Amino acid sequence: MPNLDTHNDHLVIQAAEDYQLLIFDMDGVIVDSLMVMKMAFRASLFDYFGFSVTSRSVEALFCEYQKHLGKGFKQIMRELGLPEELAPYFVRHSRYLAAYVQPYQGMDELLKTLKKQGKILCVATGKDGQRARDLLNRLSLLQYFDQVMGADQAPAKPNPTVLLDYMKHYDACAERTLMIGDAPADLLCAKRAGIASVAALWGYNKFEDLVSYQPKYYFHSPAQMKVYFSGRQP
């Protein structure tokens, strides 16, 4: 594994202090929902196609599905050549299984630290907005976010509209805005919006999957990100 801490500590701390608006992806960044997504996806395929779907085909399709995480569900279905009509099945199963979704270890402390610093915290997720807010509320994390926007409220990532809308709403310039994501769609969205990004390596993608999108920072855990933004030595 390459040395990911490529920035001088003083420069990283100074940059952290300068950021005003931090925009988080949700799945794979705030919460670990991969198991639930897989179960909901599998159940949705069986609901729609019946038992003509095999376990092997479900595994292959979900592997492809994972490559598109960060985008909206309907957009992923189009890119996989699957019907958008799977969406209501997927939402229903996801809601039923939501009790199994948990935040990543250290996420509460990271968000609490950033909020105490006066940062504006927002969410840009491929989920529909209400489902995202309901989940964050159940996990006692909604209190930290100024706004949560889903793929039903703005074009899904990597379209940069959601980031640009947040920047306009909070009067935040590009130099003071940061996107935190674990997927290529998140980091590409940041590049298209002209803002810096964090590659959340605790999520569903590896360094090798994300390096070509040139994120400014790499963190292995929410705790490591908290240390950098607290201005303390690791």
Backbone as CSV, one residue per row, in Angstrom:
resi,resn,N_x,N_y,N_z,CA_x,CA_y,CA_z,C_x,C_y,C_z
1,MET,0.852,-1.196,0.000,0.000,0.000,0.000,0.889,1.248,0.000
2,PRO,0.655,2.176,-0.930,1.454,3.391,-0.958,1.188,4.259,0.253
3,ASN,2.123,5.126,0.547,1.944,6.078,1.632,0.894,7.089,1.217
4,LEU,-0.243,7.094,1.896,-1.346,7.946,1.476,-1.274,9.334,2.083
5,ASP,-0.499,9.495,3.145,-0.432,10.791,3.822,0.626,11.643,3.122
6,THR,0.291,12.106,1.929,1.279,12.778,1.090,1.392,14.264,1.374
7,HIS,0.497,14.799,2.190,0.503,16.235,2.455,1.284,16.555,3.735
8,ASN,1.968,17.652,3.706,2.601,18.169,4.911,1.526,18.443,5.954
9,ASP,1.771,18.049,7.214,0.754,18.195,8.253,0.245,19.631,8.360
10,HIS,1.166,20.602,8.324,0.767,21.996,8.491,-0.177,22.412,7.361
11,LEU,0.140,21.987,6.142,-0.688,22.353,5.003,-2.056,21.697,5.066
12,VAL,-2.091,20.422,5.509,-3.369,19.728,5.620,-4.246,20.410,6.650
13,ILE,-3.668,20.745,7.816,-4.423,21.399,8.882,-4.932,22.755,8.423
14,GLN,-4.075,23.514,7.735,-4.475,24.829,7.254,-5.632,24.704,6.268
15,ALA,-5.540,23.732,5.355,-6.609,23.521,4.386,-7.891,23.107,5.089
16,ALA,-7.779,22.244,6.099,-8.955,21.793,6.830,-9.672,22.973,7.478
17,GLU,-8.927,23.894,8.008,-9.526,25.064,8.645,-10.247,25.945,7.637
18,ASP,-9.782,25.914,6.404,-10.357,26.783,5.380,-11.690,26.280,4.845
19,TYR,-11.971,24.987,4.971,-13.202,24.453,4.394,-14.422,24.913,5.184
20,GLN,-15.429,25.327,4.440,-16.680,25.807,5.037,-17.803,24.790,4.877
21,LEU,-17.877,24.170,3.691,-18.971,23.271,3.337,-18.418,21.884,3.031
22,LEU,-18.851,20.887,3.791,-18.437,19.502,3.573,-19.653,18.684,3.170
23,ILE,-19.551,18.022,2.018,-20.673,17.263,1.464,-20.313,15.782,1.473
24,PHE,-21.104,14.995,2.162,-20.847,13.572,2.341,-21.743,12.726,1.438
25,ASP,-21.150,11.730,0.787,-21.939,10.626,0.271,-22.445,9.851,1.492
26,MET,-23.395,8.953,1.291,-23.977,8.264,2.443,-23.533,6.803,2.541
27,ASP,-23.940,5.979,1.580,-23.605,4.553,1.627,-22.120,4.349,1.339
28,GLY,-21.442,3.663,2.261,-20.012,3.455,2.105,-19.173,4.572,2.680
29,VAL,-19.830,5.609,3.205,-19.109,6.731,3.830,-19.651,6.966,5.240
30,ILE,-20.933,7.271,5.336,-21.548,7.476,6.650,-22.012,6.142,7.229
31,VAL,-22.643,5.335,6.395,-23.192,4.057,6.859,-22.671,2.907,6.007
32,ASP,-22.602,1.737,6.639,-22.238,0.503,5.945,-23.534,-0.243,5.628
33,SER,-23.929,-0.187,4.382,-25.215,-0.754,3.977,-25.061,-1.785,2.862
34,LEU,-23.847,-2.252,2.615,-23.620,-3.122,1.467,-24.405,-4.429,1.580
35,MET,-24.431,-5.030,2.765,-25.164,-6.278,2.949,-26.655,-6.067,2.673
36,VAL,-27.191,-4.956,3.178,-28.608,-4.660,2.968,-28.896,-4.406,1.496
37,MET,-28.022,-3.677,0.819,-28.215,-3.428,-0.607,-28.236,-4.733,-1.389
38,LYS,-27.331,-5.634,-1.043,-27.267,-6.908,-1.754,-28.531,-7.722,-1.518
39,MET,-29.006,-7.765,-0.284,-30.219,-8.520,0.035,-31.436,-7.909,-0.663
40,ALA,-31.533,-6.577,-0.645,-32.666,-5.903,-1.282,-32.630,-6.076,-2.799
41,PHE,-31.434,-6.025,-3.368,-31.281,-6.200,-4.810,-31.692,-7.614,-5.219
42,ARG,-31.229,-8.582,-4.462,-31.572,-9.980,-4.756,-33.080,-10.206,-4.663
43,ALA,-33.697,-9.700,-3.593,-35.138,-9.872,-3.406,-35.919,-9.174,-4.519
44,SER,-35.430,-8.020,-4.959,-36.105,-7.266,-6.018,-36.083,-8.032,-7.335
45,LEU,-34.947,-8.646,-7.635,-34.852,-9.439,-8.863,-35.816,-10.613,-8.829
46,PHE,-35.916,-11.284,-7.674,-36.842,-12.405,-7.556,-38.295,-11.933,-7.643
47,ASP,-38.599,-10.774,-7.040,-39.952,-10.230,-7.120,-40.349,-9.958,-8.563
48,TYR,-39.427,-9.387,-9.312,-39.740,-8.927,-10.668,-39.671,-10.050,-11.699
49,PHE,-38.617,-10.863,-11.622,-38.380,-11.874,-12.646,-38.812,-13.274,-12.231
50,GLY,-39.091,-13.470,-10.952,-39.450,-14.791,-10.480,-38.230,-15.691,-10.361
51,PHE,-38.467,-16.978,-10.310,-37.386,-17.918,-10.042,-36.577,-18.283,-11.280
52,SER,-36.785,-17.520,-12.353,-35.885,-17.660,-13.502,-34.522,-17.047,-13.197
53,VAL,-34.455,-16.245,-12.126,-33.190,-15.652,-11.685,-32.426,-16.690,-10.869
54,THR,-31.173,-16.909,-11.206,-30.345,-17.859,-10.466,-29.426,-17.126,-9.499
55,SER,-28.982,-17.833,-8.484,-28.051,-17.234,-7.525,-26.790,-16.749,-8.219
56,ARG,-26.325,-17.502,-9.205,-25.113,-17.108,-9.931,-25.331,-15.800,-10.687
57,SER,-26.487,-15.652,-11.325,-26.750,-14.420,-12.067,-26.907,-13.230,-11.123
58,VAL,-27.495,-13.460,-9.943,-27.627,-12.390,-8.952,-26.243,-11.914,-8.509
59,GLU,-25.335,-12.846,-8.236,-23.981,-12.484,-7.812,-23.288,-11.659,-8.887
60,ALA,-23.409,-12.094,-10.145,-22.757,-11.382,-11.245,-23.336,-9.983,-11.411
61,LEU,-24.661,-9.870,-11.328,-25.301,-8.563,-11.482,-24.944,-7.635,-10.330
62,PHE,-24.858,-8.185,-9.112,-24.530,-7.308,-7.982,-23.086,-6.837,-8.056
63,CYS,-22.200,-7.651,-8.578,-20.807,-7.215,-8.781,-20.766,-6.011,-9.715
64,GLU,-21.589,-6.052,-10.763,-21.674,-4.912,-11.682,-22.347,-3.721,-10.998
65,TYR,-23.365,-4.006,-10.207,-24.082,-2.958,-9.474,-23.121,-2.166,-8.582
66,GLN,-22.239,-2.877,-7.889,-21.298,-2.232,-6.979,-20.415,-1.208,-7.679
67,LYS,-20.086,-1.459,-8.934,-19.210,-0.551,-9.680,-19.867,0.804,-9.907
68,HIS,-21.176,0.876,-9.751,-21.908,2.114,-10.037,-22.425,2.800,-8.773
69,LEU,-22.029,2.309,-7.608,-22.525,2.906,-6.369,-22.174,4.394,-6.319
70,GLY,-23.076,5.156,-5.738,-22.947,6.607,-5.727,-23.949,7.253,-6.658
71,LYS,-24.373,6.495,-7.670,-25.387,6.975,-8.601,-26.774,6.600,-8.066
72,GLY,-27.819,7.149,-8.681,-29.175,6.788,-8.315,-29.525,5.393,-8.791
73,PHE,-30.472,4.739,-8.110,-30.803,3.355,-8.437,-31.303,3.213,-9.868
74,LYS,-32.193,4.108,-10.296,-32.721,4.005,-11.660,-31.624,4.189,-12.701
75,GLN,-30.706,5.088,-12.421,-29.589,5.292,-13.337,-28.735,4.033,-13.438
76,ILE,-28.497,3.380,-12.291,-27.720,2.135,-12.299,-28.450,1.069,-13.099
77,MET,-29.766,0.985,-12.936,-30.528,-0.016,-13.685,-30.387,0.219,-15.191
78,ARG,-30.459,1.466,-15.613,-30.312,1.760,-17.043,-28.943,1.334,-17.546
79,GLU,-27.911,1.594,-16.747,-26.553,1.268,-17.176,-26.298,-0.232,-17.182
80,LEU,-27.067,-0.982,-16.378,-26.931,-2.435,-16.351,-27.880,-3.120,-17.336
81,GLY,-28.722,-2.328,-17.996,-29.683,-2.914,-18.911,-30.835,-3.601,-18.209
82,LEU,-31.136,-3.188,-16.988,-32.240,-3.743,-16.212,-33.393,-2.743,-16.157
83,PRO,-34.618,-3.198,-15.934,-35.767,-2.281,-15.939,-35.785,-1.349,-14.721
84,GLU,-36.116,-0.094,-14.960,-36.244,0.866,-13.865,-37.376,0.474,-12.920
85,GLU,-38.291,-0.346,-13.398,-39.429,-0.777,-12.576,-39.008,-1.616,-11.374
86,LEU,-37.740,-1.977,-11.313,-37.225,-2.660,-10.115,-37.168,-1.719,-8.912
87,ALA,-37.180,-0.409,-9.170,-36.960,0.583,-8.107,-37.929,0.445,-6.932
88,PRO,-39.250,0.383,-7.142,-40.137,0.292,-5.962,-39.923,-0.976,-5.148
89,TYR,-39.571,-2.078,-5.809,-39.269,-3.302,-5.078,-38.029,-3.101,-4.207
90,PHE,-37.004,-2.482,-4.805,-35.756,-2.262,-4.087,-35.970,-1.339,-2.884
91,VAL,-36.732,-0.281,-3.074,-37.010,0.654,-1.975,-37.762,-0.052,-0.855
92,ARG,-38.762,-0.853,-1.209,-39.538,-1.551,-0.179,-38.664,-2.489,0.637
93,HIS,-37.849,-3.275,-0.039,-36.980,-4.206,0.684,-35.914,-3.457,1.498
94,SER,-35.416,-2.368,0.960,-34.400,-1.585,1.671,-34.964,-1.000,2.955
95,ARG,-36.195,-0.521,2.892,-36.831,0.027,4.091,-37.016,-1.064,5.148
96,TYR,-37.440,-2.229,4.725,-37.656,-3.336,5.646,-36.357,-3.760,6.322
97,LEU,-35.254,-3.705,5.563,-33.959,-4.165,6.066,-33.133,-3.059,6.722
98,ALA,-33.667,-1.847,6.774,-32.895,-0.694,7.245,-32.368,-0.874,8.670
99,ALA,-33.042,-1.699,9.466,-32.608,-1.914,10.851,-31.215,-2.536,10.928
100,TYR,-30.767,-3.144,9.826,-29.456,-3.789,9.811,-28.335,-2.843,9.367
101,VAL,-28.680,-1.628,8.970,-27.676,-0.644,8.548,-27.134,0.077,9.773
102,GLN,-25.819,0.201,9.850,-25.180,0.872,10.980,-24.160,1.889,10.477
103,PRO,-23.909,2.942,11.264,-22.862,3.894,10.881,-21.487,3.268,11.051
104,TYR,-20.527,3.769,10.306,-19.160,3.308,10.482,-18.622,3.760,11.841
105,GLN,-17.770,2.936,12.413,-17.176,3.258,13.702,-16.436,4.591,13.615
106,GLY,-16.709,5.471,14.543,-16.050,6.772,14.589,-16.766,7.865,13.818
107,MET,-17.832,7.523,13.093,-18.520,8.532,12.285,-19.199,9.577,13.159
108,ASP,-19.843,9.142,14.235,-20.508,10.094,15.128,-19.517,11.120,15.666
109,GLU,-18.338,10.670,16.088,-17.341,11.580,16.630,-16.785,12.521,15.561
110,LEU,-16.608,12.018,14.337,-16.144,12.869,13.244,-17.146,13.988,12.972
111,LEU,-18.413,13.620,12.842,-19.435,14.624,12.546,-19.574,15.625,13.688
112,LYS,-19.503,15.136,14.903,-19.596,16.018,16.079,-18.447,17.026,16.076
113,THR,-17.243,16.565,15.760,-16.063,17.439,15.717,-16.218,18.506,14.647
114,LEU,-16.627,18.100,13.455,-16.789,19.055,12.356,-17.870,20.080,12.669
115,LYS,-18.940,19.628,13.295,-20.035,20.546,13.620,-19.591,21.567,14.656
116,LYS,-18.798,21.124,15.638,-18.287,22.050,16.655,-17.381,23.106,16.045
117,GLN,-16.748,22.775,14.939,-15.892,23.725,14.241,-16.683,24.715,13.394
118,GLY,-17.993,24.547,13.344,-18.834,25.466,12.594,-18.972,25.137,11.122
119,LYS,-18.595,23.916,10.736,-18.731,23.518,9.337,-20.210,23.331,8.971
120,ILE,-20.512,23.585,7.722,-21.819,23.238,7.168,-21.693,21.830,6.608
121,LEU,-22.525,20.920,7.073,-22.455,19.509,6.668,-23.722,19.134,5.903
122,CYS,-23.523,18.542,4.728,-24.645,18.135,3.882,-24.422,16.721,3.368
123,VAL,-25.484,16.126,2.864,-25.422,14.781,2.292,-25.900,14.838,0.848
124,ALA,-25.159,14.179,-0.038,-25.572,13.983,-1.433,-25.559,12.484,-1.683
125,THR,-26.731,11.885,-1.765,-26.834,10.431,-1.824,-27.639,9.962,-3.028
126,GLY,-27.360,8.737,-3.456,-28.136,8.114,-4.511,-29.479,7.600,-4.031
127,LYS,-29.693,7.546,-2.711,-30.995,7.186,-2.151,-31.992,8.310,-2.424
128,ASP,-33.288,8.000,-2.291,-34.255,9.097,-2.271,-34.097,9.839,-0.949
129,GLY,-34.367,11.128,-0.983,-34.070,11.987,0.156,-34.761,11.588,1.440
130,GLN,-36.057,11.247,1.365,-36.786,10.915,2.582,-36.251,9.649,3.224
131,ARG,-35.939,8.664,2.407,-35.391,7.412,2.953,-34.050,7.660,3.626
132,ALA,-33.239,8.530,3.040,-31.946,8.868,3.638,-32.135,9.587,4.967
133,ARG,-33.057,10.533,5.004,-33.298,11.277,6.250,-33.854,10.363,7.334
134,ASP,-34.746,9.475,6.957,-35.312,8.535,7.944,-34.210,7.665,8.556
135,LEU,-33.303,7.185,7.710,-32.228,6.322,8.198,-31.279,7.095,9.103
136,LEU,-30.883,8.285,8.689,-29.979,9.094,9.513,-30.635,9.459,10.842
137,ASN,-31.915,9.716,10.827,-32.627,10.030,12.062,-32.648,8.827,12.993
138,ARG,-32.895,7.634,12.455,-32.902,6.424,13.281,-31.556,6.186,13.928
139,LEU,-30.470,6.568,13.218,-29.115,6.369,13.726,-28.620,7.553,14.562
140,SER,-29.492,8.522,14.808,-29.167,9.729,15.592,-28.037,10.542,14.949
141,LEU,-27.985,10.543,13.627,-26.973,11.310,12.900,-27.565,12.498,12.143
142,LEU,-28.876,12.519,11.964,-29.489,13.595,11.191,-29.229,14.956,11.827
143,GLN,-29.063,14.984,13.147,-28.850,16.234,13.869,-27.610,16.990,13.406
144,TYR,-26.651,16.293,12.812,-25.405,16.933,12.411,-25.485,17.597,11.030
145,PHE,-26.507,17.272,10.258,-26.536,17.720,8.868,-27.491,18.885,8.662
146,ASP,-27.011,19.862,7.936,-27.821,21.030,7.608,-28.841,20.718,6.519
147,GLN,-28.494,19.796,5.620,-29.403,19.437,4.541,-29.023,18.067,3.986
148,VAL,-30.026,17.313,3.556,-29.829,15.994,2.952,-30.569,15.988,1.613
149,MET,-29.849,15.705,0.542,-30.458,15.711,-0.785,-30.247,14.356,-1.456
150,GLY,-31.340,13.787,-1.960,-31.279,12.494,-2.617,-31.386,12.604,-4.119
151,ALA,-31.304,11.440,-4.780,-31.335,11.403,-6.242,-32.710,11.752,-6.798
152,ASP,-33.736,11.826,-5.934,-35.063,12.254,-6.382,-35.219,13.771,-6.335
153,GLN,-34.183,14.466,-5.831,-34.259,15.920,-5.691,-33.302,16.661,-6.622
154,ALA,-32.344,15.949,-7.167,-31.374,16.541,-8.092,-30.826,15.410,-8.947
155,PRO,-30.302,15.720,-10.126,-29.706,14.659,-10.951,-28.652,13.895,-10.160
156,ALA,-28.647,12.572,-10.337,-27.743,11.728,-9.559,-26.291,11.960,-9.955
157,LYS,-25.396,11.738,-9.001,-23.963,11.786,-9.278,-23.616,10.752,-10.353
158,PRO,-22.649,11.033,-11.224,-21.640,12.088,-11.132,-22.041,13.444,-11.695
159,ASN,-23.316,13.632,-12.062,-23.767,14.971,-12.425,-23.501,15.910,-11.247
160,PRO,-22.838,17.041,-11.462,-22.425,17.890,-10.337,-23.504,18.823,-9.813
161,THR,-24.727,18.745,-10.355,-25.763,19.707,-9.974,-25.986,19.768,-8.474
162,VAL,-26.014,18.621,-7.816,-26.289,18.600,-6.372,-25.216,19.377,-5.608
163,LEU,-23.961,19.245,-6.001,-22.885,19.979,-5.321,-22.979,21.472,-5.618
164,LEU,-23.241,21.806,-6.863,-23.343,23.218,-7.247,-24.533,23.881,-6.564
165,ASP,-25.633,23.132,-6.407,-26.805,23.685,-5.704,-26.477,23.965,-4.240
166,TYR,-25.769,23.049,-3.602,-25.362,23.274,-2.213,-24.456,24.496,-2.102
167,MET,-23.492,24.600,-2.996,-22.564,25.732,-2.952,-23.298,27.057,-3.117
168,LYS,-24.255,27.071,-4.026,-25.031,28.302,-4.244,-25.886,28.628,-3.023
169,HIS,-26.537,27.604,-2.473,-27.444,27.819,-1.342,-26.696,28.356,-0.119
170,TYR,-25.494,27.834,0.120,-24.729,28.242,1.303,-23.656,29.277,0.991
171,ASP,-23.673,29.800,-0.229,-22.727,30.829,-0.646,-21.281,30.405,-0.353
172,ALA,-20.970,29.175,-0.737,-19.636,28.599,-0.499,-18.884,28.518,-1.831
173,CYS,-17.711,29.080,-1.883,-16.921,29.025,-3.105,-16.274,27.640,-3.233
174,ALA,-15.794,27.339,-4.427,-15.220,26.021,-4.702,-14.048,25.716,-3.782
175,GLU,-13.227,26.722,-3.507,-12.034,26.511,-2.676,-12.380,26.163,-1.238
176,ARG,-13.606,26.425,-0.817,-14.000,26.165,0.574,-15.009,25.015,0.681
177,THR,-15.119,24.230,-0.391,-16.077,23.126,-0.419,-15.335,21.812,-0.631
178,LEU,-15.773,20.765,0.060,-15.102,19.468,0.011,-16.147,18.361,-0.094
179,MET,-15.902,17.413,-1.001,-16.771,16.243,-1.155,-16.100,15.029,-0.555
180,ILE,-16.830,14.264,0.267,-16.296,13.051,0.877,-17.048,11.861,0.301
181,GLY,-16.342,11.003,-0.438,-16.996,9.872,-1.079,-16.094,8.666,-1.159
182,ASP,-16.725,7.512,-1.397,-15.950,6.269,-1.491,-16.011,5.661,-2.884
183,ALA,-16.744,6.294,-3.801,-16.982,5.705,-5.114,-16.485,6.615,-6.230
184,PRO,-16.146,6.041,-7.380,-15.747,6.864,-8.528,-16.769,7.944,-8.862
185,ALA,-18.070,7.622,-8.761,-19.109,8.609,-9.074,-19.010,9.835,-8.171
186,ASP,-18.649,9.633,-6.898,-18.517,10.743,-5.955,-17.352,11.653,-6.339
187,LEU,-16.206,11.029,-6.618,-14.999,11.804,-6.894,-15.079,12.475,-8.256
188,LEU,-15.699,11.814,-9.216,-15.897,12.424,-10.527,-16.866,13.600,-10.423
189,CYS,-17.883,13.452,-9.600,-18.825,14.539,-9.350,-18.097,15.766,-8.801
190,ALA,-17.183,15.544,-7.855,-16.399,16.644,-7.279,-15.537,17.312,-8.342
191,LYS,-14.884,16.520,-9.179,-14.042,17.084,-10.233,-14.868,17.954,-11.176
192,ARG,-16.051,17.483,-11.532,-16.905,18.237,-12.452,-17.432,19.520,-11.826
193,ALA,-17.546,19.523,-10.492,-17.985,20.729,-9.787,-16.817,21.668,-9.492
194,GLY,-15.606,21.207,-9.748,-14.425,22.036,-9.521,-14.024,22.158,-8.070
195,ILE,-14.327,21.107,-7.266,-13.985,21.157,-5.849,-13.075,19.986,-5.482
196,ALA,-12.425,20.088,-4.336,-11.554,19.025,-3.842,-12.388,17.893,-3.253
197,SER,-11.765,16.716,-3.158,-12.496,15.566,-2.623,-11.628,14.753,-1.665
198,VAL,-12.312,13.990,-0.824,-11.712,13.010,0.079,-12.103,11.626,-0.416
199,ALA,-11.126,10.745,-0.571,-11.408,9.341,-0.867,-11.545,8.604,0.456
200,ALA,-12.745,8.139,0.747,-13.020,7.426,2.000,-12.678,5.950,1.798
201,LEU,-11.477,5.575,2.185,-10.999,4.216,1.936,-11.593,3.194,2.891
202,TRP,-12.416,3.646,3.828,-13.114,2.696,4.704,-14.385,2.165,4.012
203,GLY,-14.702,2.676,2.830,-15.923,2.287,2.134,-15.743,1.088,1.228
204,TYR,-16.383,1.123,0.067,-16.511,-0.063,-0.778,-15.507,-0.123,-1.921
205,ASN,-14.596,0.834,-2.002,-13.609,0.829,-3.076,-12.199,0.984,-2.511
206,LYS,-11.233,0.489,-3.251,-9.849,0.526,-2.835,-9.131,1.733,-3.436
207,PHE,-7.950,1.996,-2.911,-7.108,3.081,-3.411,-6.951,2.989,-4.930
208,GLU,-6.703,1.799,-5.435,-6.462,1.602,-6.861,-7.681,1.980,-7.700
209,ASP,-8.882,1.859,-7.127,-10.106,2.201,-7.858,-10.327,3.704,-7.949
210,LEU,-9.681,4.464,-7.057,-10.020,5.875,-6.895,-8.903,6.836,-7.279
211,VAL,-7.669,6.357,-7.359,-6.534,7.247,-7.527,-6.616,8.053,-8.820
212,SER,-7.191,7.473,-9.877,-7.241,8.183,-11.157,-8.163,9.393,-11.119
213,TYR,-9.010,9.490,-10.098,-9.922,10.633,-9.975,-9.299,11.782,-9.179
214,GLN,-8.076,11.590,-8.739,-7.253,12.634,-8.105,-7.908,13.297,-6.889
215,PRO,-8.367,12.502,-5.923,-8.833,13.129,-4.674,-7.681,13.832,-3.974
216,LYS,-8.003,14.889,-3.260,-6.946,15.653,-2.571,-6.468,14.929,-1.322
217,TYR,-7.377,14.213,-0.653,-7.038,13.523,0.584,-7.479,12.064,0.508
218,TYR,-6.752,11.213,1.241,-7.137,9.817,1.434,-7.162,9.555,2.929
219,PHE,-8.254,8.958,3.408,-8.323,8.568,4.812,-8.792,7.122,4.905
220,HIS,-8.187,6.386,5.839,-8.531,4.977,6.016,-9.721,4.766,6.939
221,SER,-10.083,5.775,7.725,-11.166,5.618,8.696,-11.713,6.994,9.058
222,PRO,-12.956,7.045,9.558,-13.461,8.311,10.078,-12.573,8.876,11.187
223,ALA,-11.988,7.994,11.994,-11.115,8.462,13.081,-9.891,9.180,12.537
224,GLN,-9.305,8.658,11.456,-8.145,9.320,10.872,-8.530,10.683,10.297
225,MET,-9.684,10.762,9.667,-10.146,12.047,9.137,-10.387,13.033,10.269
226,LYS,-10.922,12.549,11.382,-11.156,13.420,12.534,-9.849,14.001,13.055
227,VAL,-8.798,13.164,13.115,-7.503,13.628,13.596,-6.990,14.769,12.731
228,TYR,-7.051,14.624,11.421,-6.567,15.663,10.523,-7.361,16.946,10.674
229,PHE,-8.672,16.823,10.802,-9.512,18.017,10.895,-9.526,18.609,12.301
230,SER,-9.003,17.879,13.256,-8.872,18.417,14.616,-7.580,19.185,14.783
231,GLY,-6.655,19.039,13.842,-5.389,19.750,13.930,-4.427,19.118,14.887
232,ARG,-4.603,17.776,15.141,-3.699,17.072,16.040,-2.866,16.084,15.250
233,GLN,-1.715,15.766,15.777,-0.869,14.781,15.121,-1.500,13.395,15.245
234,PRO,-1.414,12.550,14.160,-1.965,11.200,14.269,-1.257,10.424,15.372
